[in-house]
Amino acid sequence: MTVRYQAPWHRQSFDRFLHERLPQLLAERMPLAGYRAQFTGPHTCRINLSVSARSGAVDVEYTDVPAPDEEGVFHLGDRRFVCPPSASSEALDTAEIRCVGEQFLDFLAERLGSGASDLSWDEALVRSWLPLRAWMLEFLRGSDSLRPWSTEAEPHGQPLDETNWLSRQTHLRRLIVPNRKKLFTQGQIGRTCPIETPEGTNIGRVLSIAQGAKIRDGELVVVDDRPEAAFGLSASMIPFIEHSDTNRTLMGANMMRQWLNPPDPEPALVQTGHEPPIDAFWCGRNLLTAFVSWGEDTFEDALTISESAAAKLGYPKPLEPGDKLSNRHGSKGIVSRILPDEQMPHLPDGTAVEIICSFMGCHTRLHFGQLLEALLGRIARIEGKPAVAPPFAAPPRDEIRRQLVECGLPESGMETLTLGRSGAKLARPSTVGWVYWGKTDHCVADKIHAHACGLRANRQGHTEYVNLRENRAYETIRETYHLRSTENPEAQNLCDRLAEGPVSMPEPPSPSFRDLQRRLRIAGIELLLSGQALTCRFREPAEPVLPLASPIPHPWIEDRQIRTVGRFDGLPEFADVLVANARLLQMIESQTPQRLVQDATDRLRAAVEGYFDALVPGEDREGKDWRLWPHPDFYRYAVLRLDAMVLFSGRSVIAPASDLHLDQLGLPDPIAWTLFGPLVIRELGDRRAVESRSAEAAAALDRVMARNWLILHRAPSIQPTSHIAFRPVRIPEKVIRIHSLVCRWLNADYDGDQSAVFLPITEAGQREAAEHLSVMGHLRQDPALLADLAPTQEM
């Protein structure tokens, strides 16, 4: 099958816009007397206009107007953008497909007014009427913050995904269906890939145009109806795709676009025959893979790799535990251990395995295509030429068995491995073969961070508060949302205070409560906290205020009239109040008929209600009755949302630990020094020794860590055990290591999941972590959790 990786419709659409549709639009909106456009470079064009005026024709020249190159890419400085086509409906067989030219035409039409011929046209007026280059930059950069898979109704410009060659070409062949309601429609068959789509909320809305389809005259048409042509560019590169679960092939196709570029491309031993004749396409390495359980180091997607294989994948930085690898079949996981070659399993001929992948994962994830690739890879390696396994036309299993025998290998493709070159044999044969693996751009060095001071920290939100409350961790709540919150003015000198001696909890209110007080005061309600007593009363908003054009009922208490509201210029809903209030005031001053004044008053009431609800968002406002105020429900709705950036916290990728107890946690050395540094300074009384990380300071650090608890949190907080307190143990790595038995408690696995750690810094917080959040604390609260700590077959 011909590999179609180009996307000519971008440039074709822009050409029609530039030479046909733009002059037609301008002729409709202004007295256009002449028009000429031409490309002045690979990425720019020049447009010359002539406008009829009383004094004669006015000539205007627009230079350096951005234009797409032949591939459809806009170059703006050192950044590149693409405008994905958008479908008018999910029925792709009848939908109108609007590419960059059509989208920019609509963008201009919305902004371009109609200019009368009797206007005093001159060059300045034409340029202000039609700021063509500025509008093009706004069109492209307006969505600069969007990720490449954004699905706004008007996608406009998106930063081009240039992780590797495949990600770039796939982005150019992307299609967005903004208003899609069904996951799959009949018109999608043969037009878009049934595999390639994001895994999150945009599933089914961001699609890849099939190899056998193209955009022509505003329609998505099928030009090749063979079954394999229905796949997108990425999916067509997956050998034995029909032997793996669709969910896994989706992951495999998506993660191939996350592979980092190697300095020396290495083609796969097993190919589909659809690969482009371009060296930059190949971003992986052929690794001798053993599908065998290797204890905790291959538990829940974790991978064990040899030092020689790590050297092959050491680009652009050396491979280390926590870096994420994947293959074309959707098998993915972080590197758990990097072992010397002599410690890896060996084939009977003495060849060391390069990567170990749990065979249990194949059965639970149903991506058996990688087993067939492994076998065919061994055949290709012996024969010295790539094997070809096209979609739906791969060699049958009987043929693979025959080739294995011809190559002197067992017919089953399974061999008994040994522990090391001359060690003991494993209990049973295993599948071993060459599989194509890539190093993704998810590297642990980019994920690890820790903060004990400053404004950056790890977030704890409302669901985390609920989880801590259910675990009766009230002291932890006070620390999290008050003492260690970056919004607390006293938090910025917390490190120095902790280095000098124990710290105590500051007096209430917390930053979140103060923010609630401020928001309620804007709405005319004063919330007072005195000791353990909480009272509410009506009070005029504090300055600055907005006088209302007419008194209106309070949105929450209808029998109370309000004449002013406090200002909160950061909320978009306040802008709605300003507009509605100004309109009503103008009507009253101009003595507009009462019916229209009443309509404007109703609009102001609605705007103020929306403003107040935005000020104090509630959990579920259906059925609430503010006429019951003051009532406990009022406080419950008002104070429900808690959110804080929490100091003395860190984050990294989690990895399995084979040498830690159940209540221990392996803490990366950089995080350990950041979180426990102030305590070590207090222990030694020598700040300089800690800053230089001397041997004496390191010994003190280990002592301090041994007598403290550290809380690990794995988002989302959907289980009571989302917060667990551990005894930290310092490790010379960047990953956070945990005992694999607590994975189920954390709803975690080892495919790149991250977790945050939080250090309680008060004595009460430490006691509470031990009593309520440790493994024993959770078991005391719910003994039924013990069943989830049972070992599994993978271990």
LINRA-V437812 format. One record per residue. SS is DSSP state (alpha for helix, beta for strand, coil for the rest). OMEGA is omega in whole degrees, -180 to 180 (999 if undefined). Layout:
BEGIN
SS|OMEGA, SS|OMEGA
END
This chain:
BEGIN
coil|178, coil|180, coil|-180, coil|180, coil|177, coil|177, coil|-173, coil|-175, alpha|178, alpha|-177, alpha|179, alpha|179, alpha|-180, alpha|178, alpha|178, alpha|177, alpha|-174, alpha|-172, alpha|-177, alpha|-169, alpha|178, alpha|178, alpha|178, alpha|178, alpha|-179, alpha|178, alpha|179, alpha|-172, alpha|-177, coil|-179, coil|-177, beta|180, beta|-180, beta|-178, beta|176, beta|-180, beta|177, beta|177, beta|-180, coil|179, coil|-179, coil|-172, coil|-178, beta|175, beta|178, beta|-179, beta|177, beta|179, beta|171, beta|-176, beta|179, coil|178, coil|-178, coil|-177, coil|-177, coil|-177, coil|176, beta|-179, beta|180, beta|179, beta|175, beta|-179, beta|177, beta|175, beta|-179, beta|178, coil|-180, coil|174, coil|-176, coil|178, coil|-178, coil|-176, coil|173, beta|179, beta|178, beta|-175, coil|179, coil|180, beta|-179, beta|-177, beta|175, beta|179, coil|-178, coil|175, beta|-179, beta|180, beta|-178, coil|179, coil|-180, coil|176, coil|-170, coil|178, coil|179, coil|-175, coil|171, coil|-180, beta|-177, beta|-180, coil|-172, alpha|-178, alpha|-180, alpha|-180, alpha|180, alpha|177, alpha|178, alpha|178, alpha|178, alpha|-177, alpha|179, alpha|-174, alpha|-174, coil|178, coil|177, coil|-178, coil|180, coil|-177, coil|-178, coil|174, coil|179, coil|-176, coil|169, coil|-175, alpha|-179, alpha|-180, alpha|179, alpha|-178, alpha|178, alpha|178, alpha|-177, coil|176, coil|-167, alpha|-178, alpha|-180, alpha|179, alpha|178, alpha|178, alpha|177, alpha|179, alpha|-177, alpha|-174, alpha|-178, coil|178, coil|-176, coil|-177, coil|-177, coil|173, coil|-177, coil|-178, coil|180, coil|-179, coil|173, coil|-179, coil|174, coil|-173, coil|-180, coil|-176, coil|174, beta|174, beta|-177, coil|177, coil|-177, coil|177, coil|175, coil|-176, alpha|-177, alpha|179, alpha|-180, alpha|-177, alpha|178, alpha|178, alpha|179, alpha|-179, coil|-178, beta|177, beta|-180, beta|176, coil|-170, coil|-173, coil|-176, coil|178, coil|180, coil|-180, coil|-177, coil|177, coil|-178, alpha|-178, alpha|179, alpha|-174, coil|178, coil|-177, coil|177, beta|-176, coil|178, coil|-177, coil|-169, coil|175, coil|178, coil|-178, coil|-175, coil|-175, coil|-180, coil|179, coil|-179, coil|179, coil|175, beta|-174, beta|175, beta|180, beta|-176, coil|177, coil|-177, coil|-179, beta|177, beta|176, beta|-178, beta|178, coil|176, coil|179, beta|175, beta|-171, beta|178, beta|179, coil|178, coil|-174, coil|175, coil|-176, alpha|-177, alpha|179, alpha|179, alpha|179, coil|173, coil|-175, coil|-177, coil|-177, alpha|-179, alpha|179, alpha|-177, coil|178, coil|179, coil|-176, alpha|-178, alpha|-178, alpha|-178, beta|178, coil|-176, alpha|180, alpha|-179, alpha|177, alpha|174, alpha|179, alpha|180, alpha|179, alpha|-179, alpha|-176, alpha|173, alpha|179, coil|176, coil|-179, beta|177, coil|-177, coil|176, coil|178, coil|-180, coil|-176, coil|179, coil|180, coil|179, coil|175, coil|178, beta|-177, beta|178, coil|-175, coil|179, coil|-178, coil|179, coil|179, coil|-175, coil|-177, alpha|-176, alpha|179, alpha|-173, coil|-176, coil|-176, beta|178, beta|173, beta|-177, beta|177, beta|-170, beta|175, beta|178, beta|-175, coil|178, coil|-177, coil|178, alpha|-178, alpha|-175, alpha|172, alpha|-178, alpha|175, alpha|172, alpha|179, coil|-177, beta|173, beta|-172, beta|-180, beta|179, alpha|180, alpha|177, alpha|177, alpha|178, alpha|178, alpha|-177, coil|-177, coil|179, coil|-9, coil|177, coil|179, coil|178, coil|179, coil|178, coil|-177, coil|175, coil|-174, beta|176, beta|175, beta|171, beta|-173, coil|-175, coil|179, coil|173, coil|-174, beta|179, beta|179, beta|175, beta|179, beta|-180, beta|170, beta|-174, beta|170, coil|-178, alpha|-177, alpha|178, alpha|179, coil|172, beta|-179, beta|171, coil|178, coil|-180, coil|176, coil|179, coil|-179, beta|172, coil|-177, coil|180, beta|-179, beta|-179, beta|-175, coil|179, alpha|178, alpha|-180, alpha|179, alpha|-177, alpha|-179, alpha|-177, alpha|171, coil|174, beta|-176, coil|179, alpha|-179, alpha|176, alpha|179, alpha|176, alpha|-180, alpha|-179, alpha|180, alpha|177, alpha|177, alpha|178, alpha|-179, alpha|-180, alpha|-180, alpha|-178, alpha|176, coil|177, coil|-178, coil|173, beta|-176, beta|179, coil|-178, coil|176, coil|178, coil|-179, coil|180, coil|178, coil|178, coil|-174, alpha|178, alpha|179, alpha|179, alpha|178, alpha|-180, alpha|-179, alpha|178, alpha|-180, alpha|179, alpha|-180, coil|178, coil|-180, coil|177, coil|-178, coil|-180, coil|-176, coil|-177, beta|179, beta|180, coil|-178, coil|176, beta|177, beta|-174, coil|-175, coil|-176, coil|-178, coil|-179, coil|178, beta|174, coil|-172, coil|-176, coil|-179, coil|-180, beta|174, beta|-180, beta|178, beta|-175, beta|180, beta|-178, beta|-179, beta|176, beta|176, beta|-178, beta|179, coil|176, coil|-176, coil|-175, alpha|180, alpha|178, alpha|-175, alpha|-173, coil|171, beta|180, beta|-176, beta|174, coil|177, coil|-178, coil|-176, coil|177, coil|-180, coil|178, beta|-173, beta|167, beta|-175, coil|-175, alpha|-179, alpha|176, alpha|176, alpha|180, alpha|-180, alpha|178, alpha|179, alpha|179, alpha|177, coil|179, coil|-180, coil|-173, alpha|178, alpha|177, alpha|177, alpha|-180, alpha|177, alpha|-174, alpha|-172, alpha|180, alpha|-173, alpha|-174, coil|177, beta|179, coil|178, coil|178, coil|-177, alpha|-178, alpha|-175, alpha|-175, alpha|175, alpha|-177, alpha|-180, alpha|-179, alpha|180, alpha|-179, alpha|178, alpha|-179, alpha|-179, coil|-180, coil|178, coil|180, coil|-179, coil|178, coil|179, coil|175, coil|9, coil|177, coil|177, alpha|180, alpha|-180, alpha|177, alpha|178, alpha|177, alpha|178, alpha|-179, alpha|-179, alpha|179, alpha|179, alpha|175, alpha|180, coil|175, coil|180, beta|179, beta|180, beta|-175, beta|178, beta|179, beta|-175, coil|178, coil|-175, beta|178, beta|-179, beta|178, beta|175, beta|176, beta|176, coil|180, coil|180, coil|176, coil|178, coil|-2, coil|-178, beta|175, beta|175, beta|-180, beta|-179, beta|180, beta|177, beta|178, beta|177, beta|175, coil|-177, coil|-177, coil|-180, coil|-167, coil|-178, coil|177, coil|180, beta|175, beta|-179, beta|177, beta|171, beta|176, beta|-179, coil|172, coil|-171, coil|-179, coil|-178, coil|177, alpha|-179, alpha|177, alpha|176, alpha|177, alpha|178, alpha|179, alpha|-179, alpha|-179, alpha|-180, alpha|179, alpha|179, alpha|179, alpha|180, alpha|179, alpha|180, alpha|-180, alpha|-179, alpha|-180, coil|178, coil|176, coil|178, coil|-172, alpha|-179, alpha|180, alpha|177, alpha|179, alpha|177, alpha|179, alpha|177, alpha|178, alpha|178, alpha|177, alpha|177, alpha|180, alpha|-180, alpha|179, alpha|177, alpha|176, alpha|179, alpha|-179, alpha|178, alpha|177, alpha|178, alpha|-175, coil|-179, coil|180, coil|-178, coil|179, coil|-173, coil|179, coil|174, coil|-180, coil|-179, coil|-178, alpha|178, alpha|178, alpha|-178, coil|-4, coil|-176, coil|180, alpha|180, alpha|179, alpha|180, alpha|-178, alpha|179, alpha|-171, alpha|-171, coil|-169, coil|-173, coil|177, coil|-179, coil|-179, beta|166, beta|-164, beta|177, coil|-173, coil|-180, beta|178, beta|-178, beta|173, beta|176, beta|178, beta|180, beta|-178, beta|177, beta|180, coil|-175, coil|179, coil|174, coil|-176, coil|-177, coil|179, beta|-180, beta|176, beta|-175, beta|179, beta|-178, alpha|-180, alpha|179, alpha|-179, alpha|-179, alpha|-178, alpha|-175, alpha|-174, alpha|-178, alpha|180, alpha|178, alpha|178, alpha|177, alpha|177, alpha|-179, alpha|-175, alpha|-172, coil|-176, coil|-179, alpha|-177, alpha|179, alpha|180, alpha|-179, alpha|178, alpha|180, coil|-180, coil|179, alpha|178, alpha|179, alpha|179, alpha|178, alpha|178, alpha|178, alpha|180, alpha|178, alpha|180, alpha|-180, alpha|-176, alpha|-178, coil|179, coil|174, beta|179, beta|-177, beta|176, beta|178, beta|177, coil|179, coil|-3, coil|-176, coil|-177, coil|180, coil|179, alpha|-177, alpha|177, alpha|173, beta|178, beta|178, beta|-180, beta|167, beta|-176, beta|175, beta|-177, beta|179, beta|-177, coil|-179, coil|179, coil|-180, coil|169, beta|-178, beta|179, beta|175, beta|-173, alpha|180, alpha|180, alpha|180, alpha|-178, alpha|177, alpha|-176, alpha|-175, coil|-172, coil|168, coil|-172, coil|177, coil|180, coil|179, coil|176, beta|175, beta|177, beta|176, beta|-178, beta|-178, beta|171, coil|-173, coil|174, coil|179, alpha|178, alpha|178, alpha|178, alpha|179, alpha|-179, alpha|178, alpha|179, alpha|-173, alpha|-171, alpha|-172, alpha|177, beta|178, alpha|179, alpha|178, alpha|177, alpha|-179, alpha|177, alpha|-179, alpha|-179, coil|-179, alpha|-180, alpha|179, alpha|-179, alpha|-179, alpha|-179, alpha|179, alpha|-180, coil|178, coil|178, coil|-179, coil|-179, coil|-176, coil|999
END
